[in-house]
Amino acid sequence: MGKKDTIHLAVLGAGTVGTGVYKVIKNLEEDMIHKIGGNLVISKILVRDASKKRDGIDTSLLTDQWEEIVNDKDIDIIVEVMGGIEPAKTYITEALQAGKSVVTANKDLMAEHGKELLDLAESNGCDLMFEASVAGGIPILRPLKHCLAANHMTEVVGIVNGTTNFILSKMTDEGVGFEETLKLAQDLGYAEADPTADVEGLDAARKVAIMASIAFNSRVTFEDVYTEGITEITAKDIEYAKDMDCVIKLLGVAKNTEDGIEVRVHPMLIDKHHPLASVNDSFNAVFVHGDAIDDAMFYGRGAGELPTASAVVGDVIETARNIQNQCTGQIACTCYKNIPIKPMSEIVSRYFVRLRVEDRAGTLASIASVFGNNHVSIAKIVQKNKKDNYAEIVVITDDVKEKDITNSLTILKTMPLVEKISNVIRVY
């Protein structure tokens, strides 16, 4: 069987990313013969309302009937950019069962049901590509699977949510609070009307689960990821970080340790000289460490119509090449190991603890005693902002276990000399 003159695809969804995919493919029409050895044609676009006009999209392509797509033997590739679990999961399942390869940008689906769908793709000899599910236009999944396959990866850490990075960048640059900066992000279109998935770290957690699964060749799901958002970060925390030559970022951290996989998303102080510290506004970056490559960083636009469409269409071109060379299904699920997830209580980190305490003799000694009795070594204590017989102190610990810092804070909360524990932030 020779190469096809034309590869046909259908796009599920005509929102921001779906429109971007349409634009990018139309822009590459004349190049496709050279890129894939044939033409690439969008045959159908699935929408909720086929009678509604979409700017720049040929209305004759629109359909609201999934059966027209899945039963069309000429359609080779399904591009799913609808988002959400259902009906996307059902459509992808039926497409793979029909022998059609699939490209998706769906992080929710791949973080929770990736193994099931990848196994289905393998059993049907199809490709299931999902580069756009993590970090938009930044290539990271294919490099982990292909270019860095010679490595045992030990760490993947990144800024993988543009909304939270924009908010923290503005808070750092302008000294404003979280709520004010969130409203600005919403006004500029960086944050949704309901920003929960972004500011509570859920979006980043899904992406980290996907990256960890590929990097460490062991299944990590969304439920495995310890998650904290940025809603408790204040302008005061940002100022203290600056005093320590650090910035605060929402980081996704995945480490492959002797005791299991650490996988977590939460704010962290990071040294201003670290490459990730200079990633600002809505940009994303992923920093990886492998035994052969050492350190590498991938940086760019983490979201948006065309950056995300770039990743989607890149997968489409790769899939089309595989179809032309009759080699789809080469790389399915890469999780051939079964590494346990390390409990959060056992992870080791440094900590920034900000407290408001009574300004009297013996206070610091009492606090230091609590930490010491719970195996928490203090690297530094800073005291400032005295007012009304109270002072604010910041404690920076050495590397300690999460459970030991938690036990210390539980005791401190009960002590009359501690008015409140204002914030606790891990230090990278």
Sine and cosine of phi, psi and omega as CSV:
sin_phi,cos_phi,sin_psi,cos_psi,sin_omega,cos_omega
0.00,0.00,0.84,-0.54,-0.04,-1.00
-0.99,0.12,-0.08,-1.00,0.02,-1.00
-0.95,0.31,0.50,-0.87,0.00,-1.00
-0.99,0.15,0.60,-0.80,0.10,-0.99
-0.93,0.38,-0.56,0.83,-0.06,-1.00
-0.64,-0.77,0.74,-0.67,0.16,-0.99
-0.99,-0.16,0.82,-0.58,-0.01,-1.00
-0.98,-0.20,0.65,-0.76,0.09,-1.00
-0.70,-0.72,0.35,-0.94,0.10,-1.00
-0.84,-0.54,0.58,-0.81,0.01,-1.00
-0.93,-0.36,0.79,-0.62,0.05,-1.00
-0.99,-0.16,0.98,-0.22,-0.02,-1.00
0.92,-0.40,0.71,-0.71,0.01,-1.00
-0.78,-0.63,0.62,0.79,0.09,-1.00
-0.99,0.12,-0.51,-0.86,-0.06,-1.00
-0.85,0.52,-0.78,0.63,-0.05,-1.00
-0.95,0.30,-0.66,0.75,0.02,-1.00
-0.86,0.51,-0.67,0.75,0.06,-1.00
-0.90,0.44,-0.65,0.76,0.05,-1.00
-0.88,0.47,-0.67,0.74,0.03,-1.00
-0.87,0.49,-0.70,0.71,0.02,-1.00
-0.86,0.52,-0.73,0.69,-0.02,-1.00
-0.89,0.46,-0.71,0.70,-0.05,-1.00
-0.91,0.42,-0.68,0.73,0.00,-1.00
-0.91,0.40,-0.67,0.74,0.04,-1.00
-0.88,0.48,-0.62,0.79,-0.02,-1.00
-0.93,0.38,-0.40,0.92,-0.05,-1.00
-0.98,-0.20,0.16,0.99,-0.11,-0.99
-0.77,0.64,-0.75,0.66,-0.08,-1.00
-0.95,0.30,-0.34,0.94,-0.03,-1.00
-1.00,0.03,-0.30,0.96,-0.16,-0.99
-0.89,0.45,-0.57,0.82,0.00,-1.00
-0.86,0.51,-0.52,0.86,0.01,-1.00
-1.00,0.06,-0.53,0.85,-0.04,-1.00
-0.98,0.20,-0.62,0.78,-0.10,-1.00
-0.82,-0.57,-0.01,1.00,0.01,-1.00
0.97,0.24,0.40,0.92,0.01,-1.00
-0.05,-1.00,-0.04,-1.00,0.05,-1.00
-1.00,0.05,0.43,-0.90,0.08,-1.00
-0.85,-0.53,0.87,-0.49,-0.13,-0.99
-0.80,-0.59,0.75,-0.66,0.15,-0.99
-0.99,0.14,0.90,-0.44,-0.05,-1.00
-1.00,-0.02,-0.60,0.80,-0.04,-1.00
-0.52,-0.86,0.46,-0.89,0.08,-1.00
-0.77,-0.64,0.88,-0.48,-0.02,-1.00
-0.99,0.11,0.80,-0.60,0.02,-1.00
-0.70,-0.72,0.24,-0.97,0.05,-1.00
-0.95,0.31,-0.65,0.76,-0.07,-1.00
-0.80,-0.60,0.97,-0.22,-0.07,-1.00
-0.95,0.30,-0.24,0.97,-0.01,-1.00
-1.00,0.08,-0.22,0.98,-0.02,-1.00
-0.99,0.13,0.78,-0.63,-0.01,-1.00
-0.97,0.24,0.63,-0.78,0.09,-1.00
-0.89,-0.46,0.80,-0.60,-0.04,-1.00
-0.84,0.55,0.81,-0.59,0.10,-1.00
0.99,0.13,-0.06,1.00,-0.03,-1.00
-0.95,-0.32,0.73,-0.68,0.04,-1.00
-0.89,0.46,0.90,-0.43,-0.09,-1.00
-0.91,0.41,-0.35,0.94,0.00,-1.00
-0.93,0.36,-0.27,0.96,0.01,-1.00
-1.00,0.10,-0.27,0.96,-0.14,-0.99
-0.98,0.22,0.66,-0.75,0.10,-1.00
-0.55,-0.84,0.47,-0.88,0.12,-0.99
-0.92,-0.38,0.26,0.97,-0.03,-1.00
-0.93,-0.38,0.96,-0.27,0.01,-1.00
-0.86,0.51,-0.59,0.80,-0.04,-1.00
-0.87,0.50,-0.53,0.85,0.03,-1.00
-0.89,0.46,-0.47,0.88,-0.03,-1.00
-1.00,0.03,-0.80,0.60,-0.11,-0.99
-0.92,0.39,-0.46,0.89,0.00,-1.00
-1.00,-0.05,-0.01,1.00,0.00,-1.00
-0.99,0.11,0.95,-0.32,-0.08,-1.00
-0.92,0.38,-0.32,0.95,-0.01,-1.00
-0.98,0.19,-0.35,0.94,-0.04,-1.00
-0.98,0.19,0.85,-0.53,-0.08,-1.00
-0.99,-0.12,-0.56,0.83,-0.14,-0.99
-0.77,-0.64,0.71,-0.70,0.12,-0.99
-0.95,-0.31,0.80,-0.60,0.05,-1.00
-0.95,-0.30,0.92,-0.39,-0.04,-1.00
-0.98,-0.21,0.92,-0.38,0.04,-1.00
-0.75,-0.66,0.58,0.81,0.02,-1.00
-0.99,0.12,-0.62,0.78,-0.09,-1.00
1.00,0.09,0.21,-0.98,0.01,-1.00
0.98,0.21,0.18,-0.98,-0.04,-1.00
-0.99,0.15,-0.81,0.59,0.02,-1.00
-0.87,-0.48,0.58,-0.81,0.12,0.99
-1.00,0.08,0.13,0.99,-0.08,-1.00
-0.83,0.56,-0.68,0.73,-0.04,-1.00
-0.89,0.46,-0.69,0.73,0.02,-1.00
-0.89,0.45,-0.71,0.71,-0.02,-1.00
-0.89,0.45,-0.71,0.71,-0.01,-1.00
-0.90,0.43,-0.67,0.75,0.03,-1.00
-0.86,0.51,-0.74,0.67,-0.03,-1.00
-0.92,0.39,-0.58,0.82,0.03,-1.00
-0.90,0.43,-0.72,0.69,0.01,-1.00
-0.90,0.43,-0.64,0.77,0.03,-1.00
-0.90,0.44,-0.46,0.89,0.03,-1.00
-1.00,0.08,0.06,1.00,0.04,-1.00
0.99,0.14,0.30,0.96,0.02,-1.00
-0.99,-0.13,0.70,-0.72,0.08,-1.00
-0.97,0.25,0.42,-0.91,-0.12,-0.99
-0.76,-0.65,0.67,-0.74,0.18,-0.98
-0.87,-0.49,0.78,-0.63,-0.03,-1.00
-0.71,-0.70,0.45,-0.89,0.11,-0.99
-0.93,-0.36,0.29,0.96,-0.24,-0.97
-1.00,0.00,1.00,-0.08,-0.02,-1.00
-0.93,0.37,-0.60,0.80,0.00,-1.00
-0.86,0.52,-0.73,0.68,-0.05,-1.00
-0.93,0.37,-0.72,0.70,-0.06,-1.00
-0.95,0.32,-0.52,0.86,0.02,-1.00
-0.94,0.34,-0.45,0.89,-0.06,-1.00
-0.96,-0.27,-0.55,0.84,-0.10,-1.00
-0.79,-0.61,0.35,0.94,-0.07,-1.00
-0.84,0.54,-0.73,0.69,-0.07,-1.00
-0.88,0.48,-0.72,0.70,-0.01,-1.00
-0.85,0.53,-0.72,0.70,-0.04,-1.00
-0.96,0.30,-0.61,0.79,0.03,-1.00
-0.92,0.40,-0.62,0.79,0.06,-1.00
-0.90,0.43,-0.62,0.78,0.02,-1.00
-0.91,0.41,-0.65,0.76,0.04,-1.00
-0.88,0.48,-0.69,0.72,-0.02,-1.00
-0.89,0.45,-0.69,0.72,-0.05,-1.00
-0.92,0.39,-0.37,0.93,0.01,-1.00
-0.97,-0.25,0.11,0.99,0.05,-1.00
0.91,0.41,0.54,0.84,-0.06,-1.00
-0.92,-0.38,0.34,-0.94,0.18,-0.98
-1.00,0.06,0.61,-0.79,0.23,-0.97
-0.76,-0.65,0.97,-0.26,-0.07,-1.00
-0.96,-0.30,0.62,-0.79,-0.07,-1.00
-0.52,-0.85,0.59,0.81,0.00,-1.00
-0.82,0.58,-0.63,0.77,-0.09,-1.00
-0.96,0.27,-0.08,1.00,0.00,-1.00
-0.96,0.27,-0.25,0.97,0.00,-1.00
-0.76,-0.65,0.82,-0.57,0.17,-0.99
0.89,0.46,0.50,0.86,0.16,-0.99
0.79,0.62,-0.86,-0.50,-0.07,-1.00
-0.98,0.18,-0.08,1.00,-0.02,-1.00
-0.98,0.19,0.84,-0.53,0.07,-1.00
-0.96,0.29,0.87,-0.49,0.04,-1.00
-0.66,-0.75,-0.62,0.79,-0.04,-1.00
-0.95,0.32,-0.71,0.70,0.03,-1.00
-0.90,0.44,-0.69,0.72,0.10,-0.99
-0.83,0.56,-0.65,0.76,0.02,-1.00
-0.91,0.42,-0.63,0.78,-0.04,-1.00
-0.98,0.18,-0.55,0.84,-0.13,-0.99
-0.94,-0.34,-0.95,0.33,-0.17,-0.99
-0.90,0.44,-0.52,0.85,-0.06,-1.00
-0.96,-0.30,0.29,0.96,-0.06,-1.00
-0.91,0.42,-0.28,0.96,0.02,-1.00
-0.99,0.16,-0.03,1.00,-0.07,-1.00
-0.97,-0.24,0.50,-0.87,0.38,-0.93
-1.00,-0.02,0.94,-0.34,-0.03,-1.00
-0.98,0.17,0.71,-0.70,0.00,-1.00
-0.92,-0.40,-0.31,0.95,-0.01,-1.00
-0.44,-0.90,0.67,-0.74,0.18,-0.98
-0.74,-0.68,0.87,-0.49,0.00,-1.00
-0.71,-0.71,0.67,-0.74,-0.06,-1.00
-0.33,-0.94,0.26,-0.97,0.18,-0.98
-0.98,-0.20,0.97,-0.26,-0.16,-0.99
-0.83,-0.55,0.36,0.93,0.11,-0.99
-0.69,-0.73,0.93,-0.38,-0.08,-1.00
-0.92,0.38,-0.55,0.84,-0.03,-1.00
-0.89,0.45,-0.77,0.63,-0.03,-1.00
-0.93,0.37,-0.55,0.83,0.01,-1.00
-0.94,0.35,-0.60,0.80,0.08,-1.00
-0.88,0.47,-0.71,0.70,-0.03,-1.00
-0.89,0.46,-0.76,0.65,-0.03,-1.00
-0.92,0.40,-0.57,0.82,0.04,-1.00
-0.90,0.44,-0.70,0.71,0.01,-1.00
-0.91,0.40,-0.65,0.76,0.05,-1.00
-0.87,0.49,-0.63,0.78,-0.01,-1.00
-0.94,0.33,-0.70,0.72,-0.09,-1.00
-0.97,0.24,-0.54,0.84,-0.16,-0.99
-0.90,-0.44,-0.08,1.00,0.07,-1.00
0.93,0.36,0.38,0.92,-0.02,-1.00
-0.99,-0.11,0.23,-0.97,-0.06,-1.00
-0.99,0.12,0.10,-0.99,-0.07,-1.00
-0.90,0.44,-0.78,0.63,-0.10,-1.00
-0.87,0.50,-0.69,0.72,0.01,-1.00
-0.89,0.45,-0.65,0.76,-0.03,-1.00
-0.95,0.31,-0.58,0.82,0.07,-1.00
-0.88,0.48,-0.68,0.73,0.02,-1.00
-0.88,0.47,-0.65,0.76,0.04,-1.00
-0.88,0.47,-0.68,0.73,0.01,-1.00
-0.88,0.47,-0.62,0.78,0.04,-1.00
-0.93,0.37,-0.66,0.75,0.00,-1.00
-0.89,0.46,-0.56,0.83,-0.03,-1.00
-1.00,0.03,-0.05,1.00,0.02,-1.00
1.00,0.06,0.12,0.99,0.03,-1.00
-0.98,0.17,-0.43,0.90,-0.03,-1.00
-0.85,-0.53,0.57,-0.82,0.04,-1.00
-0.96,0.27,0.25,-0.97,0.08,-1.00
-0.85,0.52,-0.64,0.77,0.16,-0.99
-0.96,-0.28,0.98,-0.18,-0.12,-0.99
-1.00,0.02,0.20,0.98,-0.15,-0.99
-0.79,0.61,-0.75,0.66,-0.07,-1.00
-0.86,0.51,-0.54,0.84,0.00,-1.00
-0.99,0.15,-0.85,0.52,-0.17,-0.99
-0.95,0.30,-0.34,0.94,0.06,-1.00
-1.00,-0.05,0.04,1.00,0.11,-0.99
1.00,0.08,0.07,1.00,-0.10,-1.00
-0.93,0.36,-0.66,0.75,0.03,-1.00
-0.87,0.50,-0.74,0.67,0.00,-1.00
-0.89,0.45,-0.60,0.80,-0.03,-1.00
-0.89,0.46,-0.64,0.77,0.02,-1.00
-0.89,0.45,-0.67,0.75,-0.01,-1.00
-0.92,0.39,-0.64,0.77,0.00,-1.00
-0.92,0.40,-0.60,0.80,0.05,-1.00
-0.87,0.50,-0.68,0.73,0.00,-1.00
-0.91,0.41,-0.74,0.68,-0.02,-1.00
-0.89,0.45,-0.67,0.74,-0.01,-1.00
-0.90,0.44,-0.65,0.76,0.01,-1.00
-0.85,0.52,-0.69,0.72,-0.04,-1.00
-0.97,0.24,-0.68,0.73,-0.06,-1.00
-0.90,0.43,-0.62,0.78,-0.12,-0.99
-0.96,-0.28,0.04,1.00,0.04,-1.00
0.83,0.56,0.59,0.81,0.00,-1.00
-0.56,-0.83,0.68,-0.74,-0.13,-0.99
-0.91,0.41,0.82,-0.57,0.12,-0.99
-0.82,-0.58,0.78,-0.62,-0.01,-1.00
-0.94,-0.34,0.20,-0.98,0.01,-1.00
-0.82,0.58,-0.64,0.77,-0.04,-1.00
-0.92,0.40,-0.34,0.94,0.00,-1.00
-0.98,0.21,-0.29,0.96,-0.17,-0.99
-1.00,0.03,0.87,-0.49,0.13,-0.99
-0.94,0.35,0.75,-0.67,-0.16,-0.99
-0.72,-0.69,0.78,-0.62,0.19,-0.98
-0.75,-0.66,0.56,-0.83,0.03,-1.00
-0.99,-0.16,-0.31,-0.95,-0.10,-1.00
-0.94,-0.35,0.15,0.99,-0.12,-0.99
-0.91,0.42,-0.36,0.93,-0.02,-1.00
-1.00,-0.10,-0.01,1.00,0.02,-1.00
-0.97,0.23,0.76,-0.64,-0.05,-1.00
-0.90,-0.44,0.23,-0.97,0.07,-1.00
-0.86,0.51,-0.53,0.85,0.01,-1.00
-0.92,0.39,-0.65,0.76,0.07,-1.00
-0.87,0.49,-0.66,0.75,0.01,-1.00
-0.87,0.49,-0.66,0.75,-0.02,-1.00
-0.92,0.39,-0.68,0.74,0.05,-1.00
-0.88,0.48,-0.65,0.76,0.03,-1.00
-0.86,0.50,-0.69,0.73,0.03,-1.00
-0.87,0.50,-0.66,0.75,0.01,-1.00
-0.88,0.48,-0.43,0.90,-0.01,-1.00
-0.99,-0.13,0.22,0.98,-0.06,-1.00
0.85,0.53,0.66,0.75,0.02,-1.00
-0.77,-0.64,0.25,-0.97,0.20,-0.98
-0.81,-0.59,0.30,-0.95,0.03,-1.00
-0.96,-0.28,0.80,-0.60,0.02,-1.00
-0.75,-0.66,0.51,-0.86,0.19,-0.98
-0.99,0.12,0.94,-0.35,-0.07,-1.00
-0.94,-0.34,0.63,-0.77,0.23,-0.97
-0.99,-0.13,0.84,-0.55,-0.09,-1.00
-0.85,-0.53,0.81,-0.59,0.11,-0.99
-0.76,-0.65,0.81,-0.58,0.00,-1.00
-0.76,-0.65,0.66,-0.75,0.08,-1.00
-0.98,-0.19,0.98,-0.21,-0.09,-1.00
-0.95,-0.32,0.14,-0.99,0.03,-1.00
-0.89,0.45,-0.42,0.91,-0.05,-1.00
-0.99,-0.15,0.10,0.99,0.00,-1.00
0.82,-0.58,-0.02,-1.00,-0.05,-1.00
-1.00,0.02,0.82,-0.57,0.17,-0.98
-1.00,0.00,0.76,-0.65,0.02,-1.00
-0.57,-0.82,0.89,-0.46,-0.15,-0.99
-0.40,-0.92,0.44,-0.90,0.09,-1.00
-0.75,-0.66,0.83,-0.56,0.04,-1.00
-0.19,-0.98,0.27,-0.96,0.07,-1.00
-0.92,0.40,0.53,-0.85,0.06,-1.00
-0.57,-0.82,0.56,-0.83,0.22,-0.97
-0.98,0.18,0.74,-0.67,0.00,-1.00
-0.73,-0.68,0.69,-0.72,-0.04,-1.00
-0.81,0.58,0.71,-0.71,-0.09,-1.00
-0.89,0.45,-0.25,0.97,0.01,-1.00
-1.00,-0.01,-0.14,0.99,0.05,-1.00
-0.94,0.33,0.62,-0.78,-0.02,-1.00
-0.80,0.60,-0.56,0.83,-0.01,-1.00
-0.94,0.35,-0.39,0.92,-0.05,-1.00
-0.92,0.40,-0.43,0.90,-0.04,-1.00
-1.00,-0.06,0.12,0.99,0.04,-1.00
-1.00,0.07,0.95,-0.33,-0.15,-0.99
-0.85,-0.53,0.06,-1.00,0.00,-1.00
0.82,0.58,-0.70,-0.71,-0.09,-1.00
-1.00,-0.06,0.18,0.98,0.01,-1.00
-0.96,0.30,0.44,-0.90,0.07,-1.00
-0.88,-0.47,0.33,-0.95,0.11,-0.99
-0.39,-0.92,0.54,-0.84,0.06,-1.00
-0.79,-0.61,0.79,-0.62,-0.04,-1.00
-0.93,-0.36,0.80,-0.60,-0.05,-1.00
-0.82,-0.57,0.44,-0.90,0.06,-1.00
-0.75,-0.66,0.80,-0.60,0.06,-1.00
-0.77,-0.64,0.31,-0.95,-0.08,-1.00
-0.95,0.32,-0.38,0.92,0.01,-1.00
-0.98,-0.18,-0.69,0.72,-0.06,-1.00
-0.99,0.15,-0.34,0.94,-0.15,-0.99
0.95,0.32,-0.89,-0.45,-0.05,-1.00
-0.95,-0.32,0.58,-0.81,0.11,-0.99
-0.51,-0.86,0.49,-0.87,0.01,-1.00
-0.72,-0.69,0.65,-0.76,0.04,-1.00
-0.90,-0.43,0.77,-0.63,-0.18,-0.98
-0.68,-0.74,0.61,-0.79,0.09,-1.00
0.27,-0.96,-0.29,-0.96,0.02,-1.00
-0.96,0.27,0.85,-0.53,-0.08,-1.00
-1.00,0.01,-0.12,0.99,-0.04,-1.00
-0.37,-0.93,-0.08,-1.00,0.01,-1.00
0.95,-0.31,0.35,-0.94,-0.09,-1.00
-0.83,0.56,-0.86,0.51,-0.11,-0.99
-0.99,0.17,-0.63,0.77,0.08,-1.00
-0.85,0.52,-0.69,0.72,0.02,-1.00
-0.93,0.37,-0.64,0.77,0.06,-1.00
-0.88,0.48,-0.55,0.83,0.05,-1.00
-0.84,0.54,-0.71,0.71,0.00,-1.00
-0.93,0.37,-0.65,0.76,0.01,-1.00
-0.88,0.47,-0.77,0.64,-0.06,-1.00
-0.93,0.36,-0.52,0.86,0.12,-0.99
-0.85,0.53,-0.68,0.73,0.06,-1.00
-0.92,0.40,-0.62,0.79,0.03,-1.00
-0.87,0.49,-0.71,0.70,0.00,-1.00
-0.89,0.45,-0.68,0.74,0.04,-1.00
-0.88,0.48,-0.69,0.73,0.01,-1.00
-0.91,0.42,-0.68,0.74,0.02,-1.00
-0.88,0.47,-0.65,0.76,0.06,-1.00
-0.88,0.48,-0.66,0.75,0.01,-1.00
-0.91,0.42,-0.63,0.77,0.05,-1.00
-0.89,0.47,-0.70,0.71,-0.02,-1.00
-0.89,0.45,-0.53,0.85,-0.03,-1.00
-0.98,-0.20,0.19,0.98,0.06,-1.00
0.79,0.62,0.74,0.67,-0.01,-1.00
-0.68,-0.73,0.59,0.81,0.10,-1.00
-0.93,0.37,0.40,-0.92,0.04,-1.00
0.98,0.18,0.31,0.95,-0.01,-1.00
-0.90,0.43,-0.72,0.69,-0.05,-1.00
-0.88,-0.48,0.94,-0.33,0.03,-1.00
-0.98,-0.22,-0.72,-0.70,0.01,-1.00
-0.93,0.36,0.78,-0.63,-0.02,-1.00
-0.98,-0.17,0.19,0.98,-0.03,-1.00
-1.00,0.00,0.98,0.22,-0.03,-1.00
-1.00,-0.06,-0.03,1.00,0.05,-1.00
-0.96,-0.28,0.21,-0.98,0.05,-1.00
-0.72,-0.69,0.95,0.30,-0.05,-1.00
-1.00,0.05,0.74,-0.67,0.00,-1.00
-0.92,0.38,0.42,-0.91,0.10,-1.00
-1.00,0.07,0.80,-0.60,-0.02,-1.00
-0.95,0.30,0.76,-0.65,0.03,-1.00
-0.87,0.49,0.60,-0.80,-0.01,-1.00
-0.87,0.50,-0.53,0.85,-0.01,-1.00
-0.88,0.47,-0.36,0.93,-0.06,-1.00
-0.99,-0.15,-0.11,0.99,-0.02,-1.00
-0.94,0.33,0.47,-0.88,-0.04,-1.00
-0.91,-0.40,0.74,-0.67,0.00,-1.00
-0.41,-0.91,0.19,-0.98,0.25,-0.97
-1.00,-0.05,0.38,-0.93,-0.09,-1.00
-0.72,-0.70,0.57,-0.82,0.15,-0.99
-0.96,-0.30,0.88,-0.48,-0.02,-1.00
-0.84,-0.54,0.86,-0.51,0.01,-1.00
-0.95,-0.32,0.83,-0.56,-0.06,-1.00
-0.78,-0.63,0.47,-0.88,0.17,-0.99
-0.94,-0.35,0.87,-0.49,-0.15,-0.99
-0.73,-0.68,0.27,-0.96,0.06,-1.00
-0.90,0.43,0.69,-0.72,0.00,-1.00
-1.00,-0.02,0.99,0.14,0.02,-1.00
-0.49,-0.87,0.28,-0.96,-0.04,-1.00
-0.86,0.50,0.67,-0.74,0.08,-1.00
1.00,-0.06,-0.18,0.98,-0.05,-1.00
-0.90,0.44,-0.76,0.65,-0.03,-1.00
-0.89,0.46,-0.62,0.79,0.00,-1.00
-0.90,0.43,-0.63,0.78,0.00,-1.00
-0.91,0.41,-0.66,0.75,0.02,-1.00
-0.92,0.39,-0.70,0.72,0.02,-1.00
-0.88,0.48,-0.57,0.82,0.00,-1.00
-0.91,0.42,-0.67,0.74,0.02,-1.00
-0.87,0.49,-0.73,0.68,0.02,-1.00
-0.88,0.48,-0.72,0.69,-0.02,-1.00
-0.88,0.48,-0.66,0.75,0.01,-1.00
-0.91,0.41,-0.30,0.95,-0.01,-1.00
-0.94,-0.35,0.40,0.92,0.11,-0.99
0.91,0.40,0.47,0.88,0.05,-1.00
-0.96,-0.27,0.90,-0.43,0.01,-1.00
-1.00,0.01,0.76,-0.65,-0.03,-1.00
-1.00,-0.07,0.80,-0.60,0.04,-1.00
-1.00,0.01,-0.53,0.85,-0.12,-0.99
-0.30,-0.95,0.61,-0.79,0.15,-0.99
-0.79,-0.61,0.77,-0.64,0.04,-1.00
-0.87,-0.49,0.75,-0.66,0.04,-1.00
-0.87,-0.49,0.73,-0.68,0.04,-1.00
-0.35,-0.94,-0.02,-1.00,0.08,-1.00
0.83,0.56,0.85,0.53,0.08,-1.00
-0.97,0.25,0.69,-0.72,0.02,-1.00
-0.25,-0.97,0.73,-0.69,0.08,-1.00
0.80,0.60,0.74,0.67,0.03,-1.00
0.91,0.42,0.25,0.97,0.07,-1.00
-0.83,-0.55,0.43,-0.90,0.05,-1.00
-0.71,-0.70,0.46,-0.89,0.07,-1.00
-0.99,-0.17,0.75,-0.66,0.05,-1.00
-0.82,-0.58,0.49,-0.87,0.09,-1.00
-0.85,-0.53,0.80,-0.60,0.03,-1.00
-0.95,-0.30,0.78,-0.63,0.13,-0.99
-0.93,-0.37,0.84,-0.55,-0.04,-1.00
-1.00,-0.05,0.26,-0.97,0.27,-0.96
-0.98,0.19,-0.09,-1.00,0.06,-1.00
-0.89,0.45,0.84,-0.55,0.01,-1.00
-0.63,-0.78,0.33,-0.95,0.05,-1.00
-0.97,0.24,0.57,-0.82,0.02,-1.00
-0.82,0.57,-0.66,0.75,-0.06,-1.00
-0.91,0.42,-0.51,0.86,0.00,-1.00
-0.96,0.27,-0.63,0.78,0.06,-1.00
-0.93,0.37,-0.61,0.80,0.02,-1.00
-0.89,0.45,-0.70,0.72,0.03,-1.00
-0.89,0.47,-0.65,0.76,0.01,-1.00
-0.88,0.47,-0.72,0.70,-0.04,-1.00
-0.92,0.39,-0.56,0.83,0.04,-1.00
-0.88,0.48,-0.66,0.75,0.02,-1.00
-0.95,0.32,-0.69,0.72,-0.02,-1.00
-0.86,0.51,-0.58,0.81,-0.01,-1.00
-0.90,0.44,-0.40,0.92,-0.03,-1.00
-1.00,0.00,-0.14,0.99,-0.10,-0.99
-1.00,0.08,0.76,-0.65,-0.01,-1.00
-0.86,0.51,-0.49,0.87,-0.05,-1.00
-0.97,0.26,-0.20,0.98,0.04,-1.00
-0.98,-0.20,0.94,-0.34,0.02,-1.00
-0.94,0.34,-0.72,0.69,0.07,-1.00
-0.28,-0.96,0.42,-0.91,0.17,-0.99
-0.99,-0.11,0.95,-0.32,-0.16,-0.99
-0.96,0.27,-0.62,0.78,0.01,-1.00
-0.23,-0.97,0.45,-0.89,0.08,-1.00
-0.73,-0.69,0.85,-0.52,-0.04,-1.00
-0.74,-0.67,0.71,-0.70,0.03,-1.00
-0.96,0.26,0.41,-0.91,-0.02,-1.00
-0.89,-0.45,0.81,-0.59,-0.03,-1.00
-0.98,0.22,0.00,0.00,0.00,0.00
